[in-house]
Amino acid sequence: MKADAVICVFGWLLAGMSLIMFIPALGALIADDIENARIFFNSAAVSGFFAGAMIISLRGKEVELTKRGSLLLIVLVWMVLPLFAAVPIYFSGAVFTPGKALFEAVSGFTTSGATVITRLDHQPAAILLWRALLQWLGGLYTIIAASGILAALGIGGLQLQYAAMPHGDGQTLFGRLRQVARALLGVYSALTILCFLGLWAAGMPIFDALCHAFSTISTGGFSTRDASIGAFNSPRVEAVAAIFMILGAMNMALHWAAAHGRWRGYRLDPEARHLGIAILITALSIFAALQLSEYKAGVNAAHWALFNSASFLTTTGFWTGNIAGAPLIIGLMLMVTVLAGGATGSTSGGFKVMRIGLVMKQGWLELARLLSPNEVLLLRYGKAGVKDAQIAAVWTVFTVLIFLLAMGTLLIGLTGPNFEQSFAIAASAISNSGPAAGLFFGDTVTPYAGLPESTRGLAMIGMIFGRMEVLTVLTLLSPAFWRG
């Protein structure tokens, strides 16, 4: 592995973040917030200086990026970039400790949506915009890594995902990344613009619509209001947000194909169908649970069930109505949806719908083999055959996720929260849906500000592990990977 290539590509990614920092800086100037404008301009300059030093000193080395180097690059992205992103959050005064600033940056960049910032309705516009932009950028990096690196390396069975767009076949790995990035940036930006226009047309104020568009397409969940989407008390806003949360949780390659006239991808991809079915089943189950309980959702029960099911299954984490202190059965159902997650090749977290479908199919296949031992039965995903190594990778991801969930629950429990809360924090962190933990804190939907620093530290580790795909970490820890 050549470290020069890794550092050079990382420099380009850091340069992208430094350029994004100028947007809240300009926003602060427009709002006559000179202090925050200065903070963001200085943060952009510092980040740009480091990025420029890496790029200038190692220009041309990026073409030498290898498979080993690409996995190390993923680790650097999710562990180092949040350090730069936390700088303006801390110096703005939105939080009072570096640890909280880093937690907010990690949560934003991994599109987890857990926040330690309170009184969002009164925070400076520059900070609210930066949080939303950070999620949008993290979502973009996520889908580029999933489609350009992890799928190419066959991590966790991701090579089975729908892949109609160009992937730079025959090029260097860096060339492949650049090709994938160009294709995804266009469709990702177009969806963001459409979401912004939809939210604005539905009655959301223009600034709130802009921030929520960034958070919705990235399935991140950061809001500009303490009451999240529910603060706007608008079924039209909820409907628009739900539609684009689902679009954000679908494989971005499907949207790219549709933009190029290949609409059949939506019908042919089994994962897209299964995602829709999962949302409907979850919504109906939660609606039934609401009818059987005496819980007051705060809004129409059907709206509550449908919107929150879509939000948590896509691991976005927006909410409407009253979710704090919901009955245990409803909390558990929503937590199961969070762990399931959205589609591969999307910005959502969780185990992924494709893997769940493969696990269930193999279960039925093994049962069929017991009933008909002489019949030749093959595991298929859509029209593609699934190799033994691919289904083994899927089961490995499942096993490791269960192990990390158990270890996370145990370690977080040692820092203070009770068992239910520890499980909720661990599950929401690994699934990159931080607000889901609020289902098990009866007095607040956003409990992270009041948790011990050690609890937040473990949650950050869980968010990073969940976003990197756990097999990436295990692969890098394997001596055999570095030898062969």
C-alpha positions as CSV (number, residue, x, y, z in Angstrom):
1,M,0.0,0.0,0.0
2,K,1.2,3.5,-0.9
3,A,0.4,6.0,1.8
4,D,1.1,8.9,-0.5
5,A,-2.0,8.1,-2.7
6,V,-4.2,7.7,0.4
7,I,-3.1,11.1,1.8
8,C,-3.5,12.8,-1.6
9,V,-7.1,11.6,-2.1
10,F,-7.9,12.5,1.5
11,G,-6.6,16.0,0.8
12,W,-9.1,16.3,-2.1
13,L,-12.0,15.2,0.2
14,L,-10.9,17.7,2.9
15,A,-10.7,20.4,0.2
16,G,-14.4,19.7,-0.6
17,M,-15.3,20.1,3.1
18,S,-13.3,23.4,3.3
19,L,-15.2,24.8,0.3
20,I,-18.6,23.8,1.9
21,M,-17.6,25.8,5.0
22,F,-17.8,29.0,2.9
23,I,-21.6,28.6,2.5
24,P,-22.5,29.1,6.2
25,A,-19.8,31.9,6.3
26,L,-21.6,33.7,3.5
27,G,-25.0,32.9,5.2
28,A,-23.7,34.5,8.4
29,L,-22.6,37.6,6.5
30,I,-26.1,37.9,5.0
31,A,-27.6,37.6,8.5
32,D,-25.2,40.3,9.7
33,D,-23.6,37.7,12.1
34,I,-20.0,38.9,11.7
35,E,-18.6,36.8,14.5
36,N,-19.8,33.5,13.1
37,A,-18.8,34.6,9.6
38,R,-15.3,35.1,10.8
39,I,-15.3,31.7,12.5
40,F,-16.4,29.9,9.4
41,F,-14.0,31.8,7.1
42,N,-11.1,31.0,9.4
43,S,-12.1,27.3,9.7
44,A,-12.4,27.1,6.0
45,A,-8.9,28.7,5.6
46,V,-7.3,26.3,8.1
47,S,-9.0,23.2,6.5
48,G,-8.0,24.5,3.1
49,F,-4.4,25.0,4.1
50,F,-4.1,21.3,5.2
51,A,-5.9,20.1,2.2
52,G,-3.7,22.2,-0.1
53,A,-0.6,21.0,1.5
54,M,-1.6,17.3,1.0
55,I,-2.7,17.9,-2.6
56,I,0.2,20.1,-3.8
57,S,3.0,17.9,-2.2
58,L,1.5,14.6,-3.5
59,R,-0.2,15.7,-6.7
60,G,-0.3,12.8,-9.2
61,K,0.0,10.1,-6.6
62,E,-3.8,9.6,-6.4
63,V,-3.7,7.3,-9.4
64,E,-1.7,4.8,-7.4
65,L,-4.6,4.2,-4.9
66,T,-4.9,0.5,-4.2
67,K,-7.5,-1.7,-2.6
68,R,-5.8,-1.6,0.8
69,G,-5.4,2.1,0.5
70,S,-9.0,2.7,-0.3
71,L,-10.1,0.9,2.9
72,L,-7.7,3.0,4.9
73,L,-9.1,6.1,3.1
74,I,-12.6,5.2,4.4
75,V,-11.3,5.1,7.9
76,L,-9.5,8.4,7.6
77,V,-12.6,10.1,6.2
78,W,-14.9,9.1,9.0
79,M,-12.4,9.5,11.8
80,V,-10.4,12.6,10.8
81,L,-12.8,14.9,8.8
82,P,-15.1,15.3,11.8
83,L,-12.2,16.9,13.7
84,F,-12.1,19.7,11.1
85,A,-15.9,19.9,11.0
86,A,-16.0,20.3,14.8
87,V,-13.9,23.5,14.8
88,P,-16.5,26.0,13.8
89,I,-19.2,24.3,16.0
90,Y,-17.0,24.7,19.1
91,F,-15.8,28.3,18.5
92,S,-19.3,29.4,17.6
93,G,-20.3,28.8,21.2
94,A,-23.2,26.4,20.3
95,V,-21.6,23.9,22.7
96,F,-19.2,24.5,25.5
97,T,-16.8,21.6,25.4
98,P,-14.6,20.2,22.5
99,G,-16.1,16.7,23.2
100,K,-19.6,17.9,22.5
101,A,-18.5,19.7,19.4
102,L,-16.8,16.6,18.1
103,F,-19.9,14.5,19.0
104,E,-22.1,16.9,16.9
105,A,-19.7,16.8,14.0
106,V,-19.4,12.9,14.1
107,S,-23.2,12.6,14.4
108,G,-23.7,15.0,11.5
109,F,-21.1,13.6,9.2
110,T,-22.2,10.0,9.7
111,T,-25.8,11.2,9.1
112,S,-26.8,9.9,12.5
113,G,-28.7,13.0,13.6
114,A,-28.1,12.7,17.4
115,T,-27.5,16.2,18.8
116,V,-26.2,17.8,21.9
117,I,-27.3,21.3,20.9
118,T,-30.4,22.5,22.7
119,R,-32.8,25.4,21.9
120,L,-32.4,24.9,18.2
121,D,-35.0,27.5,17.5
122,H,-32.7,30.2,18.8
123,Q,-29.3,29.0,17.4
124,P,-27.5,31.2,14.8
125,A,-28.5,30.4,11.2
126,A,-24.8,29.7,10.3
127,I,-24.7,26.8,12.8
128,L,-28.0,25.3,11.7
129,L,-26.9,25.5,8.1
130,W,-23.5,24.0,8.8
131,R,-25.1,21.0,10.6
132,A,-27.4,20.4,7.6
133,L,-24.6,20.8,5.1
134,L,-22.4,18.4,7.1
135,Q,-25.0,15.7,6.9
136,W,-25.4,16.4,3.2
137,L,-21.7,16.0,2.6
138,G,-21.5,12.9,4.7
139,G,-24.3,11.4,2.8
140,L,-22.5,12.1,-0.5
141,Y,-19.3,10.6,0.7
142,T,-21.3,7.5,2.0
143,I,-22.8,6.7,-1.4
144,I,-19.5,7.3,-3.2
145,A,-17.7,5.0,-0.8
146,A,-20.5,2.3,-1.1
147,S,-20.7,2.4,-4.9
148,G,-17.1,3.2,-5.7
149,I,-15.1,1.2,-3.2
150,L,-17.1,-1.2,-1.0
151,A,-19.1,-2.7,-4.0
152,A,-15.9,-3.0,-6.0
153,L,-14.2,-4.9,-3.2
154,G,-17.2,-7.1,-2.4
155,I,-17.5,-5.9,1.2
156,G,-20.5,-7.3,2.9
157,G,-22.2,-8.5,-0.3
158,L,-22.5,-5.0,-1.7
159,Q,-21.4,-6.2,-5.1
160,L,-25.0,-7.5,-5.5
161,Q,-26.6,-4.1,-5.3
162,Y,-28.2,-2.5,-8.4
163,A,-25.4,-0.9,-10.4
164,A,-26.6,0.5,-13.7
165,M,-24.5,3.7,-13.7
166,P,-20.9,3.8,-15.0
167,H,-18.3,2.6,-12.5
168,G,-15.1,3.4,-14.4
169,D,-14.5,-0.2,-15.4
170,G,-11.0,-0.7,-16.7
171,Q,-9.7,2.5,-15.0
172,T,-7.6,2.9,-11.9
173,L,-9.4,2.8,-8.5
174,F,-9.1,6.6,-8.3
175,G,-10.5,6.9,-11.8
176,R,-13.4,4.7,-10.7
177,L,-14.0,6.9,-7.7
178,R,-14.0,10.0,-9.8
179,Q,-16.4,8.5,-12.3
180,V,-18.8,7.4,-9.6
181,A,-18.6,10.7,-7.8
182,R,-19.5,12.6,-11.0
183,A,-22.5,10.4,-11.6
184,L,-23.8,10.5,-8.1
185,L,-23.2,14.2,-7.4
186,G,-25.6,15.1,-10.2
187,V,-28.5,13.0,-9.1
188,Y,-27.9,13.7,-5.4
189,S,-27.9,17.5,-6.0
190,A,-31.0,17.3,-8.2
191,L,-32.9,15.4,-5.5
192,T,-31.8,18.0,-2.9
193,I,-33.1,20.8,-5.1
194,L,-36.4,19.1,-5.7
195,C,-36.8,18.4,-2.0
196,F,-36.1,22.1,-1.2
197,L,-38.7,23.3,-3.7
198,G,-41.2,20.8,-2.4
199,L,-40.8,21.7,1.2
200,W,-40.9,25.4,0.4
201,A,-44.1,25.0,-1.8
202,A,-45.6,23.0,1.1
203,G,-45.3,26.1,3.3
204,M,-42.0,25.6,5.1
205,P,-40.0,28.9,5.5
206,I,-37.2,29.2,2.9
207,F,-34.3,28.8,5.3
208,D,-35.9,25.8,7.1
209,A,-36.7,24.3,3.8
210,L,-33.1,24.6,2.7
211,C,-31.7,23.0,5.9
212,H,-34.3,20.2,5.9
213,A,-33.7,19.4,2.3
214,F,-30.0,18.8,3.1
215,S,-31.0,16.6,6.1
216,T,-33.8,14.8,4.3
217,I,-31.9,13.6,1.2
218,S,-29.0,12.5,3.4
219,T,-31.4,10.7,5.7
220,G,-29.6,12.6,8.5
221,G,-32.4,14.0,10.7
222,F,-30.9,17.3,11.9
223,S,-33.7,19.9,12.2
224,T,-33.8,23.6,12.7
225,R,-36.5,23.1,15.4
226,D,-36.5,21.4,18.8
227,A,-39.8,19.6,17.8
228,S,-38.3,18.5,14.4
229,I,-40.8,18.3,11.5
230,G,-43.7,18.3,14.0
231,A,-42.9,22.0,14.7
232,F,-44.4,23.0,11.4
233,N,-47.8,21.2,12.1
234,S,-48.3,20.6,8.4
235,P,-49.5,17.3,6.7
236,R,-48.2,18.7,3.4
237,V,-44.7,19.2,4.8
238,E,-44.8,15.8,6.3
239,A,-45.8,14.2,3.0
240,V,-43.0,15.9,1.1
241,A,-40.4,15.0,3.7
242,A,-41.6,11.4,3.8
243,I,-41.3,11.1,0.0
244,F,-37.8,12.4,-0.1
245,M,-36.7,10.4,2.9
246,I,-37.7,7.3,1.0
247,L,-36.0,8.5,-2.1
248,G,-32.8,9.1,-0.1
249,A,-33.0,5.7,1.4
250,M,-33.1,4.0,-2.0
251,N,-30.1,3.0,-4.1
252,M,-28.9,6.2,-5.8
253,A,-28.1,4.1,-8.9
254,L,-31.8,3.6,-9.4
255,H,-32.3,7.4,-9.6
256,W,-29.4,7.8,-11.9
257,A,-30.8,5.2,-14.2
258,A,-34.3,6.9,-14.1
259,A,-32.7,10.2,-15.0
260,H,-31.2,8.5,-18.0
261,G,-34.5,7.1,-19.2
262,R,-34.2,3.6,-17.5
263,W,-37.3,3.7,-15.3
264,R,-37.6,-0.1,-15.3
265,G,-34.9,-0.2,-12.6
266,Y,-37.4,0.8,-9.9
267,R,-39.6,-2.2,-10.9
268,L,-36.8,-4.7,-11.4
269,D,-34.8,-4.0,-8.3
270,P,-36.2,-6.3,-5.5
271,E,-34.7,-4.0,-2.8
272,A,-36.9,-1.0,-3.8
273,R,-40.0,-3.2,-3.6
274,H,-39.0,-4.6,-0.3
275,L,-38.3,-1.2,1.2
276,G,-41.8,0.0,0.3
277,I,-43.4,-3.2,1.7
278,A,-41.4,-2.8,4.9
279,I,-42.6,0.8,5.4
280,L,-46.3,-0.2,4.9
281,I,-46.0,-3.2,7.2
282,T,-44.3,-1.1,9.9
283,A,-46.9,1.7,9.6
284,L,-49.9,-0.7,9.8
285,S,-48.3,-2.5,12.8
286,I,-47.7,0.7,14.7
287,F,-51.1,2.1,13.8
288,A,-52.7,-1.1,15.3
289,A,-50.5,-0.8,18.4
290,L,-51.6,2.9,18.8
291,Q,-55.3,1.8,18.6
292,L,-54.8,-0.9,21.2
293,S,-53.0,1.4,23.7
294,E,-54.0,4.5,25.5
295,Y,-51.0,6.5,24.3
296,K,-51.7,9.9,23.0
297,A,-49.5,10.5,19.9
298,G,-50.2,14.2,19.8
299,V,-51.4,14.1,16.2
300,N,-53.6,11.9,14.1
301,A,-52.6,8.3,14.7
302,A,-52.4,7.4,11.0
303,H,-50.2,10.3,10.3
304,W,-48.0,9.5,13.3
305,A,-47.6,5.9,12.3
306,L,-46.9,6.5,8.6
307,F,-44.5,9.4,9.0
308,N,-42.5,8.0,11.9
309,S,-42.3,4.6,10.2
310,A,-40.9,6.1,7.1
311,S,-38.5,8.3,9.1
312,F,-37.1,5.6,11.3
313,L,-37.0,2.8,8.7
314,T,-34.9,5.1,6.5
315,T,-32.8,5.9,9.6
316,T,-33.5,9.6,9.1
317,G,-34.9,10.3,12.6
318,F,-37.3,13.2,12.0
319,W,-40.4,12.9,14.1
320,T,-43.8,14.4,14.4
321,G,-46.2,14.4,17.4
322,N,-45.1,13.0,20.8
323,I,-42.5,10.2,20.6
324,A,-40.9,10.6,24.0
325,G,-42.3,8.0,26.4
326,A,-44.1,6.0,23.7
327,P,-45.2,2.5,24.8
328,L,-42.4,-0.1,25.0
329,I,-43.9,-2.1,22.1
330,I,-44.0,0.8,19.8
331,G,-40.4,1.8,20.8
332,L,-39.2,-1.7,20.1
333,M,-41.0,-1.9,16.7
334,L,-39.4,1.4,15.6
335,M,-36.0,0.3,16.9
336,V,-36.3,-2.9,14.8
337,T,-36.9,-0.8,11.8
338,V,-33.9,1.4,12.6
339,L,-31.7,-1.7,12.8
340,A,-33.1,-2.9,9.5
341,G,-32.3,0.3,7.7
342,G,-32.7,1.4,4.1
343,A,-31.2,0.2,0.8
344,T,-27.7,-0.5,-0.2
345,G,-26.1,2.3,-2.2
346,S,-28.1,4.9,-0.2
347,T,-27.3,7.3,2.6
348,S,-29.3,5.3,5.2
349,G,-27.7,3.1,7.8
350,G,-28.7,-0.2,9.4
351,F,-28.3,-3.8,8.2
352,K,-29.8,-2.9,4.8
353,V,-32.9,-4.3,3.1
354,M,-31.0,-6.3,0.6
355,R,-29.2,-8.3,3.3
356,I,-32.4,-9.0,5.2
357,G,-34.0,-10.3,2.0
358,L,-31.0,-12.6,1.3
359,V,-31.0,-13.9,4.9
360,M,-34.7,-14.7,4.7
361,K,-34.4,-16.3,1.2
362,Q,-31.6,-18.5,2.4
363,G,-33.7,-19.5,5.4
364,W,-36.5,-20.6,3.1
365,L,-34.0,-22.3,0.8
366,E,-32.5,-24.4,3.6
367,L,-36.0,-25.4,4.7
368,A,-36.9,-26.4,1.1
369,R,-33.7,-28.5,0.9
370,L,-34.7,-30.4,4.0
371,L,-38.1,-31.2,2.4
372,S,-36.6,-32.0,-1.0
373,P,-33.0,-33.1,-0.4
374,N,-32.5,-34.3,-4.0
375,E,-33.7,-31.1,-5.7
376,V,-31.1,-28.6,-6.9
377,L,-32.0,-25.2,-5.4
378,L,-30.0,-22.1,-6.0
379,L,-30.1,-18.8,-4.1
380,R,-30.9,-15.8,-6.3
381,Y,-31.2,-12.1,-5.8
382,G,-33.5,-10.7,-8.5
383,K,-32.1,-12.3,-11.6
384,A,-28.6,-12.8,-10.3
385,G,-27.2,-15.9,-8.7
386,V,-25.7,-15.5,-5.2
387,K,-22.4,-17.2,-4.6
388,D,-21.6,-19.0,-1.3
389,A,-18.9,-16.4,-0.5
390,Q,-21.4,-13.6,-1.0
391,I,-24.1,-15.0,1.3
392,A,-21.3,-15.8,3.8
393,A,-20.3,-12.1,3.8
394,V,-23.9,-11.1,4.5
395,W,-24.1,-13.5,7.4
396,T,-20.8,-12.2,8.7
397,V,-22.1,-8.6,8.7
398,F,-25.2,-9.8,10.6
399,T,-23.1,-11.7,13.2
400,V,-20.7,-8.8,13.8
401,L,-23.6,-6.3,14.1
402,I,-25.3,-8.4,16.8
403,F,-21.9,-8.7,18.6
404,L,-21.3,-4.9,18.4
405,L,-24.9,-4.3,19.6
406,A,-24.4,-6.5,22.6
407,M,-21.0,-5.1,23.4
408,G,-22.2,-1.5,22.9
409,T,-25.2,-2.1,25.2
410,L,-22.9,-3.6,27.9
411,L,-20.3,-0.9,27.8
412,I,-22.8,2.0,27.6
413,G,-24.6,0.5,30.5
414,L,-21.5,0.7,32.6
415,T,-21.4,4.5,32.1
416,G,-24.8,5.1,33.7
417,P,-27.9,4.6,31.5
418,N,-30.3,1.7,32.3
419,F,-30.5,-1.4,30.1
420,E,-33.3,-0.1,27.8
421,Q,-31.5,3.2,27.3
422,S,-28.1,1.5,26.7
423,F,-29.6,-0.8,24.1
424,A,-31.3,2.2,22.4
425,I,-28.2,4.3,22.3
426,A,-26.1,1.4,21.0
427,A,-28.7,0.4,18.4
428,S,-29.3,3.9,17.1
429,A,-25.5,4.7,17.0
430,I,-24.7,1.5,15.0
431,S,-27.7,2.1,12.7
432,N,-26.8,5.8,12.2
433,S,-30.1,7.0,13.5
434,G,-29.4,8.9,16.7
435,P,-32.9,10.3,17.5
436,A,-34.3,6.8,17.8
437,A,-32.7,6.6,21.3
438,G,-35.2,9.2,22.5
439,L,-37.9,6.6,22.3
440,F,-36.6,5.1,25.5
441,F,-36.1,8.4,27.4
442,G,-39.5,9.4,28.7
443,D,-38.7,13.0,29.5
444,T,-36.8,14.1,26.3
445,V,-36.4,13.1,22.7
446,T,-32.9,14.5,22.6
447,P,-31.1,13.0,25.7
448,Y,-27.5,13.2,24.5
449,A,-26.6,16.6,26.0
450,G,-27.3,15.3,29.5
451,L,-25.4,12.0,29.1
452,P,-21.9,11.4,30.5
453,E,-18.9,12.1,28.2
454,S,-18.0,8.5,28.2
455,T,-21.4,7.5,27.0
456,R,-21.2,10.0,24.1
457,G,-17.7,8.7,23.3
458,L,-19.0,5.1,22.9
459,A,-21.9,6.4,20.8
460,M,-19.4,8.1,18.5
461,I,-17.5,4.9,18.0
462,G,-20.7,3.1,17.2
463,M,-21.7,5.8,14.7
464,I,-18.3,5.5,12.9
465,F,-18.3,1.7,12.9
466,G,-21.9,1.7,11.5
467,R,-21.1,4.2,8.8
468,M,-17.9,2.5,7.7
469,E,-19.6,-0.9,7.3
470,V,-18.2,-3.1,10.1
471,L,-16.4,-5.5,7.8
472,T,-14.2,-2.6,6.7
473,V,-12.9,-2.3,10.2
474,L,-12.5,-6.0,10.6
475,T,-10.7,-6.3,7.3
476,L,-8.2,-3.6,8.3
477,L,-7.6,-5.3,11.6
478,S,-6.7,-8.6,9.9
479,P,-3.0,-9.2,9.5
480,A,-3.8,-11.4,6.4
481,F,-5.2,-8.3,4.6
482,W,-1.9,-6.5,5.0
483,R,0.2,-9.5,3.9
484,G,-1.7,-10.7,0.8
